[in-house]
Amino acid sequence: MELVNIDLENAREPTMTIRILLADEYKMVRQGLRALLEKEADLEVVGEADSGPAVMRQVQDLAPDIVLLDLALPELHGIEAIRQILAVSPHVKIITLSIYADRRFVVNVLKAGASGYLLKDCAFEELTKAIHTVREPKTFI
């Protein structure tokens, strides 16, 4: 019988990769988010969508864990987009990205089923914290 030496002190538990779909009408925003997110070892951008119909197709085809959703997405936006995404994929977590800080707006988005709400001027560290928080699952505001 051969003995194997295992370094328990430096052993790490396997990490689950979080699969993310980016939904924003602006290519530069999607490219910037992708570049930042892909630097994180446990995050994988599996797709990008620039419109409501595109996000709906990709949610079904790619089965992401999280959708980063611009609330002003063309052809399907805001609360209706959240409802439709959750209707076809009830286990996906949605983090909304918005320029609006109005409390009533935030409450309505969360009531529609979003798991997180971020202002577009937040720091990248806040975005990664939101991603990990909604996976626990908790709500992030």
Disulfide bonds with the S-S distance in Angstrom:
none
